[in-house]
Amino acid sequence: MRDLRRRSILAGALAVPLTAGLPTSSATAHSACAPDGKALRAALAGLPDADATAALVRVGGTGGGWRGSSGVHDLESGRPADPDARFRAGSTTKVVTAAAVLRLVAERRIDLNTPVQHYLPGLLGARFRPVTVRHLLNHTSGIPAGDGLGTTFEEVYAHRFDTLTPQRVAASAGAKEPEFCPGRQQHYLNINYTFLGLLIERVTGRSYAAEAARLVLAPAGMRDTYFPGTDPRILGPHNRGYQAVRRAEGTTEFVDVTEWNQADRFAAGDMISTTADLERLLTDLFRGRIVERPQLKEVFSVPSGITGASYSAGGLQRFESDGKVYWVKSGGRYGYNSAIAATRDLSRTLVYSVNSTDAKSEDANPVVVRIITAALK
């Protein structure tokens, strides 16, 4: 499973050359525990290559900060990557969704222990036992994945401008058999956050995008973040995304995948953001400026009594490496990998966006591994 592979990458950390793109960087402080700028520059060197066309990195913490970028804006022009570019943030969207739900809990519009069947009657079949809002947040619902537009790159690429609504995705999942009884296991799936997005819309009477902006983006000052819905474009400055496709004759083609309708990702992965905005999300969330006590404790609460459980009700995953605990969320859409990570006390933070040429691969992207290794030194 892809999320388990990511766990091993972080724990362990913690080809055809193309047009050259030299890394650029800046540092805000120097101390014994400051980010290792030399190691980070080395991690970004040599882009674009067969694994990635660009990378944007922000490392922060009590010892100071480091910002860097490398690679190209696009393969055709070869001009340098925009360090402030917007990108598809993928599943880091879930952190925003979880925070929005917890804000609505504080407003007494949602109860974590109330079954979703109460809020969204008829969406789950009769075979499902009560699935609480907390079960959705921490991926212990037992709801199986909904239907998609294909299983291979070629299939989904052919439908990249088609619209698959989250309502259809949720309905297809609810018509299937439960995977397990709620609360008995943990299985990371987008469908949990698809249901949460629909829940937000039901209790507020407003769109998910509008409520996520009100409850999370605005308080955090995330001015360059938005939810495109059915619009396949990335508005504003952005670096192009590519997928490496192996052709029958043995050659590799880099297919531009920048424009893509992500409506089915919805509250689970539709967000477009920047590294600066995701850093704001991390720091403001952890400092209690978005979700206040007592709901903030849910952000860092992993369900007990479930073997292998690592996801919290805040959309984050708990990792322990070299005696330190990190709270992490990664995301991947074709052409783009991203992640946010931090210690609870914010002594070290990491945000990156890598324009991976195989962003949905089960294998670790070497550029991502180098960034994580350098950032957590």
VOGU-3710 file (C-alpha; in Angstrom, 3 decimals, decimal comma):
1> mrdlrrrsil> 0,000/0,000/0,000  1,220/3,460/-0,924  0,858/5,059/2,514  2,868/2,251/4,129  5,637/2,760/1,566  5,761/6,425/2,548  6,107/5,390/6,197  9,199/3,335/5,418  10,688/6,179/3,354  10,453/8,663/6,199
11> agalavplta> 11,657/6,177/8,758  14,589/5,230/6,562  15,468/8,773/5,699  14,334/9,557/9,088  17,614/8,004/-15,988  17,901/10,565/-18,658  19,241/14,041/-17,824  17,352/16,975/-19,321  17,997/20,739/-19,541  19,975/21,909/-16,495
21> glptssatah> 18,266/23,985/-13,772  20,544/25,291/-11,023  19,167/25,306/-7,463  18,555/28,648/-5,745  18,234/29,118/-2,001  18,105/31,541/0,907  18,556/31,146/4,667  17,070/33,240/7,469  19,284/32,207/10,398  22,280/30,114/11,400
31> sacapdgkal> 22,694/28,064/14,575  23,640/24,617/15,763  20,162/23,311/14,937  19,621/25,358/11,785  18,690/23,564/8,556  21,677/22,106/6,721  21,767/24,375/3,676  24,610/22,505/2,015  22,784/19,175/2,242  19,545/20,728/1,027
41> raalaglpda> 21,223/22,356/-1,976  22,791/19,012/-2,832  19,374/17,337/-2,566  17,981/19,721/-5,176  20,962/19,665/-7,521  20,702/18,273/-11,031  17,066/19,017/-11,760  15,396/18,404/-14,056  16,211/14,730/-14,354  14,312/11,531/-15,089
51> dataalvrvg> 12,566/11,652/-11,671  11,471/15,289/-11,386  11,400/18,502/-13,386  11,290/20,930/-10,449  11,319/21,089/-6,654  10,355/23,772/-4,116  11,384/23,375/-0,474  10,873/25,291/2,775  12,492/24,109/6,008  11,882/25,953/9,265
61> gtgggwrgss> 12,011/25,672/13,023  13,587/27,171/16,117  17,031/27,187/14,482  15,990/29,322/11,523  14,668/28,738/8,042  15,844/27,716/4,593  14,133/28,174/1,233  15,211/26,609/-2,032  14,080/25,736/-5,525  15,511/23,901/-8,492
71> gvhdlesgrp> 14,580/22,703/-11,944  12,554/24,285/-14,691  9,186/25,923/-15,201  8,594/23,735/-18,253  10,626/21,367/-20,409  10,035/23,295/-23,606  11,471/26,660/-22,559  13,859/25,388/-19,880  13,486/28,603/-17,887  14,038/28,343/-14,112
81> adpdarfrag> 11,267/27,033/-11,901  9,158/29,660/-10,157  9,971/29,358/-6,416  6,572/30,819/-5,478  4,568/28,639/-7,846  1,180/27,166/-7,128  0,814/23,396/-7,423  -1,671/20,591/-6,869  -1,375/19,805/-3,154  -3,188/16,463/-3,356
91> sttkvvtaaa> -3,980/14,803/-0,048  -2,576/17,619/2,066  -6,106/18,917/1,407  -7,224/16,492/4,124  -5,532/18,574/6,831  -7,642/21,565/5,793  -10,792/19,426/5,690  -10,146/17,987/9,153  -9,499/21,459/10,573  -12,736/22,740/9,026
101> vlrlvaerri> -14,703/19,871/10,581  -13,128/20,500/13,979  -13,978/24,196/13,707  -17,602/23,212/13,045  -17,448/20,958/16,102  -16,430/24,009/18,133  -19,404/25,866/16,605  -21,623/22,955/17,780  -22,775/22,216/14,238  -21,104/18,784/14,128
111> dlntpvqhyl> -20,664/16,169/16,844  -17,702/13,789/16,477  -19,617/10,886/18,010  -22,752/11,241/15,875  -23,112/8,791/12,972  -22,707/10,212/9,499  -25,965/8,409/8,656  -27,685/11,092/10,771  -26,217/13,938/8,722  -26,286/12,239/5,295
121> pgllgarfrp> -29,245/9,831/5,420  -29,433/7,243/2,680  -25,852/7,649/1,461  -24,617/4,520/3,229  -26,406/1,235/2,615  -28,232/-0,725/5,319  -25,277/-3,091/5,698  -23,222/-0,344/7,364  -23,217/-0,051/11,115  -23,151/3,497/12,534
131> vtvrhllnht> -20,092/5,360/11,200  -19,260/8,374/13,349  -17,650/11,594/12,174  -14,531/10,637/14,142  -14,359/7,340/12,234  -14,222/9,319/8,998  -11,550/11,684/10,290  -9,171/8,930/11,391  -9,888/6,445/8,565  -11,546/3,798/10,745
141> sgipagdglg> -14,951/3,925/9,029  -14,764/0,723/6,995  -16,268/2,489/3,976  -14,639/1,108/0,802  -13,243/3,239/-2,009  -15,710/4,718/-4,452  -15,649/4,299/-8,208  -13,204/6,273/-10,348  -12,530/7,029/-13,995  -9,984/4,253/-14,479
151> ttfeevyahr> -7,156/2,361/-12,839  -4,221/3,009/-15,209  -2,636/6,283/-16,239  -3,820/5,788/-19,804  -7,420/5,306/-18,660  -7,620/8,287/-16,344  -5,650/10,525/-18,725  -8,257/9,900/-21,411  -10,898/11,222/-18,957  -8,839/14,095/-17,526
161> fdtltpqrva> -11,363/16,732/-18,622  -14,437/14,746/-17,541  -16,310/15,493/-14,324  -16,921/12,779/-11,751  -18,837/14,389/-8,901  -18,074/13,610/-5,254  -21,748/12,723/-4,812  -21,368/9,931/-7,374  -18,154/8,736/-5,761  -19,772/8,629/-2,304
171> asagakepef> -22,915/6,912/-3,599  -20,869/4,203/-5,319  -18,938/3,552/-2,097  -22,085/3,452/0,015  -23,614/0,845/-2,281  -20,783/-1,617/-1,618  -20,109/-3,959/1,288  -18,298/-2,483/4,309  -14,624/-3,403/4,542  -14,817/-3,865/8,321
181> cpgrqqhyln> -16,820/-2,796/11,356  -16,266/0,883/12,189  -13,492/1,467/14,703  -11,936/-1,992/14,325  -9,249/-1,217/11,743  -7,619/1,764/10,085  -7,509/1,978/6,281  -6,401/5,232/4,709  -8,798/6,060/1,869  -9,926/9,253/0,145
191> inytflglli> -13,565/8,253/0,525  -13,565/9,176/4,221  -12,808/12,783/3,366  -15,220/12,795/0,432  -17,940/12,069/2,990  -16,578/14,792/5,275  -16,754/17,341/2,457  -20,388/16,421/1,838  -21,014/16,618/5,590  -19,605/20,154/5,700
201> ervtgrsyaa> -21,884/21,178/2,865  -24,940/19,597/4,490  -24,572/21,228/7,922  -23,585/24,672/6,606  -25,662/24,939/3,444  -22,593/26,292/1,638  -20,025/24,763/-0,682  -17,059/22,896/0,750  -14,694/25,387/-0,888  -16,448/28,372/0,683
211> eaarlvlapa> -16,471/26,843/4,161  -12,863/25,648/3,968  -11,870/29,186/3,005  -13,884/30,720/5,868  -12,817/28,283/8,539  -9,180/27,583/7,607  -7,672/29,460/4,671  -8,673/32,931/5,839  -7,566/32,510/9,487  -4,215/31,115/8,314
221> gmrdtyfpgt> -3,682/33,833/5,702  -3,473/31,272/2,881  -4,154/33,787/0,100  -2,676/31,696/-2,718  -4,674/28,562/-1,935  -7,965/27,605/-3,556  -10,117/24,690/-4,732  -10,499/24,522/-8,532  -13,434/22,097/-8,659  -14,187/21,324/-12,307
231> dprilgphnr> -11,689/23,881/-13,661  -8,744/21,852/-15,026  -6,332/24,791/-14,899  -3,920/25,941/-12,214  -4,574/29,658/-11,993  -1,681/32,020/-11,331  2,047/31,253/-11,554  2,830/27,538/-11,643  5,392/25,069/-12,948  4,237/22,491/-15,472
241> gyqavrraeg> 3,682/18,888/-14,363  4,663/15,809/-16,378  4,140/12,060/-16,362  6,832/9,788/-17,801  5,214/7,278/-20,156  7,156/4,322/-21,487  6,319/3,688/-25,142  6,259/0,289/-26,866  9,426/1,020/-28,819  11,320/1,551/-25,563
251> ttefvdvtew> 11,407/5,359/-25,503  10,099/7,545/-22,668  7,747/10,443/-23,355  7,096/13,172/-20,805  3,378/13,886/-21,112  2,166/17,276/-19,836  -0,467/16,631/-17,152  -0,819/20,155/-15,772  -4,428/20,636/-16,881  -6,685/18,069/-15,175
261> nqadrfaagd> -10,223/18,167/-13,772  -9,839/17,063/-10,142  -13,489/17,432/-9,082  -13,701/13,852/-7,806  -10,811/14,528/-5,376  -12,968/17,178/-3,634  -12,299/17,477/0,112  -9,754/14,655/-0,077  -7,313/16,148/-2,582  -8,556/18,993/-4,808
271> misttadler> -6,548/21,849/-3,266  -4,064/24,058/-5,109  -1,547/25,837/-2,882  2,022/27,109/-2,432  4,828/26,068/-0,104  4,488/29,377/1,773  0,772/28,818/2,362  1,269/25,220/3,489  3,920/26,421/5,929  1,367/28,891/7,314
281> lltdlfrgri> -1,135/26,063/7,650  1,356/23,972/9,623  2,464/26,672/12,031  -0,967/28,181/12,674  -2,601/24,783/13,111  0,024/23,528/15,551  -0,086/26,797/17,532  -3,849/26,550/18,006  -4,684/29,554/15,841  -7,029/27,597/13,564
291> verpqlkevf> -8,382/24,814/15,783  -8,595/25,696/19,462  -8,718/23,517/22,541  -10,334/21,096/23,217  -10,624/20,179/19,521  -6,888/20,687/18,944  -6,124/17,486/20,842  -7,976/15,558/18,109  -5,405/16,762/15,572  -2,734/14,731/17,374
301> svpsgitgas> -4,878/11,807/18,562  -4,243/8,427/16,898  -6,893/5,777/17,715  -5,733/3,334/20,361  -6,207/-0,404/20,290  -5,817/-0,705/16,510  -2,666/-2,464/15,320  -0,619/-0,285/12,997  -2,815/2,793/13,370  -0,900/6,003/12,587
311> ysagglqrfe> -3,459/8,513/11,271  -4,992/11,070/13,596  -8,381/12,772/13,485  -6,549/15,831/12,176  -5,664/14,301/8,826  -2,036/13,816/9,873  0,122/10,719/10,166  2,397/10,105/13,136  6,000/9,037/12,471  8,822/8,409/14,886
321> sdgkvywvks> 12,411/8,596/13,666  15,600/8,773/15,738  13,594/9,466/18,868  11,643/12,356/17,350  7,948/12,342/16,498  6,856/14,019/13,275  3,314/14,759/12,134  3,124/14,412/8,380  0,757/14,581/5,432  1,811/13,929/1,857
331> ggrygynsai> -0,098/14,242/-1,375  0,247/13,159/-4,972  -1,557/14,094/-8,161  -0,147/13,352/-11,599  2,800/15,701/-12,110  2,969/16,848/-8,489  4,054/15,424/-5,107  3,872/17,508/-1,957  4,109/17,121/1,794  3,975/18,963/5,100
341> aatrdlsrtl> 5,752/17,712/8,223  6,598/19,072/11,651  7,434/18,169/15,203  4,672/19,037/17,662  6,714/21,914/19,094  7,568/23,193/15,579  11,285/22,845/16,285  11,547/21,493/12,733  9,114/21,975/9,855  9,269/20,832/6,246
351> vysvnstdak> 7,152/21,687/3,230  7,975/20,596/-0,283  6,509/20,362/-3,750  8,244/18,106/-6,250  7,165/17,947/-9,877  7,592/14,186/-10,018  7,534/12,444/-13,376  5,765/9,451/-11,808  3,873/11,017/-8,916  1,508/8,090/-8,372
361> sedanpvvvr> 4,236/5,434/-8,306  4,453/2,913/-5,476  8,208/3,476/-5,427  9,927/6,293/-3,577  10,920/9,281/-5,675  14,696/9,730/-5,246  14,373/13,524/-5,162  11,806/13,336/-2,356  14,021/10,949/-0,391  16,997/13,294/-0,735
371> iitaalk> 14,914/16,262/0,445  13,577/14,414/3,505  17,013/13,108/4,427  18,568/16,574/4,198  15,712/18,361/5,963  15,660/16,083/8,989  19,413/16,072/9,592
//
